[in-house]
Amino acid sequence: MKKVAPERRSLSAQPAAELPSQPLTENQSPHVILPSFMATISRDVPCLSVTAVSKDRLAVFRAEPIKEIFCKALDAARQSAGFAIFAYVIMPDHLHIITDGARKSSDTLRFIKGVTSRRILQFIKDHHYQSSLEKLRRQNNARGHEYSVWDHHSNVVLLTTEGAFMQRVNYIHQNPVRAGLAERAVDYRWSSARIWSRTPREDEPLTVDVDRIVWRSPE
């Protein structure tokens, strides 16, 4: 049987579900299977480096169960919204993700923050961690949300070259080392460093879409 090569398109050409005006609930999220085309990195189709910070810089993600929940929620957001995740790291009070330009950065952040926040808050409520919940209470929130995991402001950097892309990948993977959480980047469980070094574990908490990238420059 003749093998058919995957279609090569720009990152921005990826089809995705229509985005609602309000964050989707778990039951409303349209399930979108990511297409198997390949992607390049360029000025015309840049990737996005997203940094999201927890409310008041609280160490929301310090506990292992919360990080596990976050990884599953992030994967659900990826499937629902149809964006890719090329690299990530979860720190105690913030998150770094490198994604594609399939959606506007504001839309991608809305999916990521919406799904992860709902699941983390539900975990905290189910386990009656009242003191933790009170720290996440929002004062005078115009949107009517009583609690929030995330700070409203996030940092987004466009990555328009492979060099800038790889510099950012290496930077975020070294975050746990700089913070004293691991001796080597690959030793820190909650990042994509092992996948990028081609030494993944069988129980990786989150897979990434590295194999969808077509490199213009020799590796």
C-alpha positions in Angstrom: 0.0 0.0 0.0 1.4 3.4 -1.0 2.1 5.6 2.0 0.6 9.1 1.9 2.8 11.8 3.3 1.1 14.2 5.8 0.0 17.5 4.3 2.2 20.5 4.9 0.4 23.7 5.7 1.0 26.9 7.6 0.2 26.9 11.3 -2.5 29.6 10.8 -4.3 27.3 8.3 -5.4 24.9 10.9 -9.2 24.6 11.1 -10.8 25.0 14.5 -14.1 25.1 16.2 -16.0 28.3 16.2 -15.2 30.2 19.4 -18.2 31.1 21.6 -18.5 34.6 23.2 -18.2 33.0 26.7 -15.9 30.3 28.0 -17.3 26.8 27.3 -18.4 24.4 30.1 -17.0 20.9 30.1 -20.2 19.5 28.5 -20.4 22.3 25.9 -16.8 22.1 24.6 -16.8 20.9 20.9 -14.4 18.0 20.5 -11.9 18.8 17.7 -9.4 16.2 16.5 -6.2 17.9 15.6 -5.4 17.4 11.9 -2.2 15.6 10.9 -0.6 18.3 8.7 2.9 19.5 9.4 3.8 23.1 10.4 6.7 25.5 9.8 7.9 28.5 11.9 8.2 31.9 10.1 7.4 35.6 10.3 4.2 34.9 8.3 3.1 32.1 10.6 4.7 32.7 14.0 4.4 30.5 17.1 3.3 32.0 20.4 5.2 31.8 23.7 2.6 32.3 26.5 3.3 33.0 30.1 0.3 32.8 32.5 0.7 33.7 36.2 -1.5 32.5 39.1 -3.6 34.9 41.1 -1.4 37.0 43.4 1.5 34.7 42.5 0.1 32.1 44.8 1.9 28.7 44.6 -1.3 27.1 43.2 0.6 24.4 41.2 3.0 23.3 44.0 1.0 20.2 44.8 1.4 17.2 42.6 -2.3 16.4 42.2 -3.0 20.0 41.0 -0.3 19.7 38.4 -1.7 16.4 37.3 -5.2 17.9 37.0 -3.7 20.8 35.1 -2.0 18.6 32.5 -5.3 16.7 31.8 -7.2 20.0 31.6 -4.6 21.5 29.2 -4.9 18.5 26.9 -8.7 18.9 27.0 -8.3 22.6 26.0 -6.0 21.6 23.2 -8.5 19.1 21.8 -11.4 21.5 22.2 -9.8 24.5 20.7 -7.7 22.9 18.0 -4.3 24.5 18.9 -1.0 22.7 19.2 1.4 22.5 22.2 5.0 22.4 21.3 6.6 22.9 24.7 5.6 23.6 28.2 6.7 23.8 31.9 4.5 24.1 35.0 6.1 26.1 37.8 4.6 26.6 41.3 3.1 30.0 40.5 3.1 30.2 36.7 3.1 28.4 33.4 5.0 28.6 30.1 3.5 27.2 26.9 4.7 27.4 23.3 1.8 27.0 20.9 1.0 27.7 17.3 -1.0 30.5 15.7 -4.1 28.5 14.9 -6.1 31.0 17.1 -5.5 34.5 18.3 -3.5 34.5 21.5 -6.5 35.8 23.5 -8.7 33.0 22.3 -6.0 30.3 23.1 -5.6 31.8 26.6 -9.4 31.8 27.1 -9.6 28.1 26.5 -6.5 27.3 28.6 -7.5 29.4 31.6 -11.2 28.5 31.4 -10.8 24.7 31.3 -7.9 24.5 33.8 -9.4 27.0 36.2 -12.7 25.1 36.4 -11.1 21.7 37.1 -8.6 23.0 39.6 -11.3 24.9 41.5 -13.6 21.9 41.5 -10.8 19.8 43.0 -10.2 22.3 45.7 -13.9 22.4 46.5 -14.3 18.6 46.4 -11.5 18.2 48.9 -12.7 21.0 51.2 -9.5 23.0 51.1 -11.3 26.1 52.3 -8.3 28.2 53.2 -6.8 27.7 49.7 -10.2 28.5 48.1 -10.4 31.8 50.1 -7.1 32.9 48.7 -8.4 32.6 45.2 -11.5 34.7 45.9 -12.0 37.6 43.5 -13.1 41.0 44.9 -15.4 43.1 42.8 -15.2 40.8 39.8 -17.3 42.4 37.0 -17.6 39.0 35.3 -19.4 37.4 38.2 -16.7 34.8 38.9 -16.3 34.2 42.6 -12.9 32.6 42.4 -10.0 32.7 40.0 -6.9 30.6 39.6 -5.2 33.1 37.2 -4.1 36.7 37.1 -5.9 38.6 34.3 -2.7 39.7 32.6 -0.6 37.2 30.6 2.5 37.7 28.5 2.6 36.6 24.9 5.8 36.7 22.7 5.8 36.1 18.9 8.4 33.6 17.8 9.1 34.2 14.1 12.3 32.3 13.5 13.5 28.8 14.4 16.4 30.3 16.4 14.0 32.4 18.5 11.7 29.3 18.9 14.5 27.1 20.1 15.9 29.8 22.4 12.5 30.0 24.1 12.2 26.2 24.3 15.5 26.0 26.1 14.7 28.9 28.3 11.4 27.5 29.6 12.9 24.0 30.1 15.7 25.5 32.3 13.2 27.3 34.6 13.0 24.5 37.2 16.8 24.3 37.3 17.2 28.1 37.8 14.5 27.8 40.6 16.3 25.0 42.3 13.5 22.5 41.7 15.8 20.1 39.7 19.4 19.5 38.9 18.7 18.9 35.2 15.9 20.0 33.1 15.0 16.4 32.2 14.7 15.5 35.9 11.7 17.9 36.4 8.6 15.9 35.7 6.3 18.7 34.8 7.8 19.9 31.5 8.4 18.7 27.9 12.2 18.6 28.4 12.4 14.8 28.2 10.3 14.7 25.0 12.6 17.3 23.4 15.7 15.4 24.5 14.1 12.2 23.0 14.1 10.4 26.3 10.4 10.5 27.2 8.9 8.4 30.0 6.1 6.1 29.4 4.0 8.1 31.9 4.6 11.6 30.6 2.0 13.9 32.2 1.4 15.7 28.9 2.5 14.9 25.3 3.5 17.7 22.9 3.3 18.2 19.2 7.0 18.3 18.3 6.6 15.9 15.4 4.3 18.3 13.6 7.1 20.8 13.1 8.9 20.9 9.7 12.4 22.4 10.3 13.7 24.7 7.6 17.2 24.7 9.0 19.4 21.6 9.6 19.1 20.3 13.1 
